[in-house]
Amino acid sequence: MSETRQRRFSEKVVVVTGASSGIGAASARAFAAEGAAVALAARTEDALEDLAAEIRRTGGRAIAVPTDVSDARSALALLERVANELGGLDVLVNNAGANHRGPVEDRSFEELSRMVAVNLMAPILLTRAALPYLRRRGGGSIVNVASLAGRVPFPDEATYCATKFGLRAFSFSLAEELASTGIRVSVVSPGPVDTGFIMNDLEHVPDVVFSQPMSTAEEIAGLVLASALDGARERTPSQVSRS
């Protein structure tokens, strides 16, 4: 008789932002399949509830927490609810993202501000809010989903690239800051991914983006899960150029 495989996140609590679709939803499913209780955070309540119900139908634990990660009070309320309902926090996945493609001068101040707020300030503030919860567990993992655009500058993506370069810098510096605490900080930097984030806006995506092979959301979710396990500094899909 074969032994039942030990699920790698049994008894762990994981928060995933941007969990209503794409990489976030795939990551939530992956963590749940490995035994984690998953808190799903995004602004789209119906999609979150559907995903939470799906996870529960397959025997997992999940709660849907409608959240605007760019609002500090909403982010704090997310973590308070997770602690109250799921008992603590072991892994934070900062995956929520926003992009408004096109030349900077064609973007409104509101669009530029939202990219910075969602892609950079939200992970910084949510991480700051999460640290006391992680310390109470004796350690944990923070996984920030950046982008190839945080390594290579793309035309018509200047602000998005700036936020992803910044997120990588924040992550690497914070990893050094927390090195002795048991809290690990990792970055996952995908190239193009076959999700609505790109596919719904194809006419505005720079051609150079597609010089890299496209990944699936599930492939990137696998990198997120692996990073939460081992705390590797950065992962990219194996086929993506790191230059």
C-alpha positions in Angstrom: 0.0 0.0 0.0 1.4 3.4 -1.0 1.7 6.0 1.7 -0.4 9.1 1.4 1.8 12.1 0.3 2.3 14.7 3.0 0.7 17.9 1.9 3.4 20.6 2.2 1.2 23.4 3.6 -1.0 21.5 6.0 -1.9 23.7 9.0 -0.6 26.8 7.2 -2.6 30.0 6.4 -1.9 31.7 3.1 -3.1 35.1 1.9 -3.2 35.7 -1.9 -4.0 39.1 -3.3 -5.3 39.5 -6.8 -6.9 36.1 -6.3 -10.0 36.5 -8.4 -8.3 35.3 -11.6 -5.0 34.5 -13.4 -1.9 33.8 -11.4 -3.6 34.7 -8.1 -6.5 32.2 -8.6 -4.0 29.5 -9.8 -1.8 30.1 -6.7 -4.8 29.9 -4.4 -5.7 26.5 -5.9 -2.2 25.3 -5.6 -1.8 26.2 -1.9 -5.2 24.7 -1.1 -4.3 21.5 -2.8 -1.2 21.4 -0.5 -3.4 21.7 2.6 -3.3 25.4 3.3 -6.2 27.5 4.5 -6.4 30.2 1.9 -7.7 33.8 2.2 -8.6 35.1 -1.2 -8.3 38.9 -1.6 -9.3 41.1 -4.6 -11.9 43.7 -5.4 -14.2 41.3 -7.4 -16.4 39.8 -4.7 -18.4 37.4 -7.0 -15.3 35.8 -8.5 -13.7 35.4 -5.1 -16.8 33.7 -3.7 -16.9 31.4 -6.7 -13.3 30.4 -6.2 -13.7 29.9 -2.4 -16.7 27.7 -3.0 -14.7 25.6 -5.6 -11.9 25.1 -3.1 -14.3 24.1 -0.4 -16.0 21.6 -2.7 -12.7 19.8 -3.2 -12.1 19.6 0.6 -10.0 22.7 1.1 -10.4 25.7 3.4 -10.9 29.1 1.8 -12.5 32.5 2.7 -13.2 35.3 0.3 -12.2 38.7 1.6 -13.1 41.6 -0.8 -10.1 44.0 -0.5 -8.7 47.0 -2.3 -5.0 46.5 -1.6 -4.3 50.1 -2.4 -6.3 51.2 0.6 -4.3 50.8 3.8 -7.5 50.4 6.0 -8.8 47.6 3.7 -5.4 45.8 3.8 -5.4 46.0 7.6 -8.9 44.7 7.8 -7.9 41.8 5.5 -5.2 40.6 7.9 -7.4 41.1 11.0 -10.1 38.9 9.5 -7.6 36.3 8.4 -6.2 36.1 12.0 -9.6 36.0 13.5 -11.1 33.4 11.1 -8.1 31.2 10.2 -5.9 31.6 13.2 -2.8 33.4 12.0 -0.7 34.0 8.9 2.2 31.9 7.5 2.5 33.0 3.8 1.7 36.3 2.1 1.5 36.4 -1.7 1.5 39.9 -3.1 0.2 39.2 -6.5 -2.4 42.0 -7.3 -1.3 44.2 -10.2 -2.5 47.0 -12.4 -1.3 48.2 -15.8 -2.4 51.0 -18.1 -0.3 50.6 -21.2 0.8 53.4 -23.5 3.1 56.5 -23.4 3.3 58.2 -20.1 1.9 61.5 -21.5 -1.2 59.7 -22.7 -2.0 58.3 -19.2 -4.0 60.2 -16.7 -2.6 61.1 -13.3 -5.2 58.7 -11.8 -3.9 55.8 -14.0 -0.3 56.5 -13.2 -1.1 56.8 -9.5 -3.1 53.6 -9.4 -0.2 51.6 -11.0 2.1 52.8 -8.3 -0.4 52.3 -5.5 -1.4 48.7 -6.5 2.0 47.4 -7.8 4.4 48.9 -5.3 2.8 50.7 -2.4 0.3 48.0 -1.7 2.9 45.2 -1.3 5.0 47.5 0.9 2.1 48.4 3.2 0.6 44.9 3.2 4.0 43.4 4.0 4.5 45.9 6.8 1.1 45.0 8.2 1.8 41.3 7.9 5.1 41.2 9.7 3.7 41.1 13.2 1.5 38.2 12.3 4.4 36.3 10.7 6.6 36.9 13.8 3.9 35.4 16.0 4.2 32.2 14.0 7.9 32.2 14.4 8.6 33.0 10.8 7.0 32.5 7.4 7.2 33.5 3.7 6.5 36.6 1.7 6.3 36.1 -2.1 6.1 39.1 -4.3 5.0 38.6 -7.9 7.0 41.0 -10.0 7.6 40.7 -13.8 10.1 40.5 -16.6 9.2 44.2 -16.8 11.1 44.6 -13.5 14.3 43.4 -15.2 13.9 44.8 -18.8 12.5 48.2 -19.7 9.7 48.0 -22.2 8.4 50.9 -24.4 5.0 52.2 -23.4 5.3 50.5 -20.0 7.5 53.0 -18.2 5.5 53.3 -15.0 4.6 49.6 -14.8 8.3 48.8 -15.3 9.2 51.3 -12.6 6.9 49.6 -10.1 8.2 46.2 -10.8 11.8 47.2 -10.7 10.9 48.9 -7.4 9.1 45.8 -6.1 12.2 43.6 -6.8 14.5 46.2 -5.0 12.1 46.3 -2.0 12.0 42.5 -1.8 15.8 42.0 -2.0 16.5 44.6 0.6 13.8 43.4 2.9 15.1 39.8 2.6 18.4 41.1 4.0 16.7 43.1 6.7 14.7 40.0 7.9 17.5 37.4 7.3 17.7 36.5 11.0 14.0 36.4 11.8 12.8 33.3 10.0 10.7 35.4 7.6 11.8 34.8 4.1 11.2 37.1 1.1 11.1 35.9 -2.5 10.3 37.3 -5.9 8.7 35.6 -8.8 9.3 37.3 -12.1 7.3 35.9 -15.0 7.5 36.8 -18.6 4.3 36.9 -20.6 1.5 34.8 -19.0 -1.6 33.5 -20.8 -4.1 35.4 -18.6 -6.5 38.3 -19.2 -3.9 40.7 -17.8 -2.2 40.5 -21.2 -4.7 38.7 -23.5 -7.5 41.2 -23.0 -5.1 44.1 -24.0 -3.1 42.5 -26.8 -3.2 45.5 -29.2 -1.3 47.6 -26.6 1.3 45.0 -25.5 4.7 45.8 -26.9 5.9 43.2 -29.4 9.2 42.7 -27.4 7.1 41.2 -24.6 6.4 38.2 -26.9 10.1 37.7 -27.6 9.8 35.5 -24.6 7.9 32.2 -24.4 4.4 32.4 -22.8 3.7 30.7 -19.5 0.4 29.5 -18.0 -0.9 30.8 -14.8 -0.5 27.3 -13.3 3.2 27.3 -14.2 3.8 30.6 -12.4 1.7 29.4 -9.4 4.1 26.5 -9.1 7.0 29.0 -8.8 5.1 30.9 -6.2 4.5 27.8 -4.1 8.1 26.6 -4.5 9.3 30.1 -3.4 7.1 30.0 -0.3 8.6 26.6 0.6 12.3 27.4 0.2 12.6 31.2 0.3 14.6 31.4 -3.0 15.6 35.0 -3.7 14.0 35.0 -7.2 12.5 32.6 -9.7 11.7 33.1 -13.3 10.3 30.6 -15.8 13.2 28.5 -16.9 12.7 29.4 -20.6 12.7 33.2 -19.9 15.8 35.3 -20.5 17.1 36.9 -17.3 19.0 39.7 -19.1 
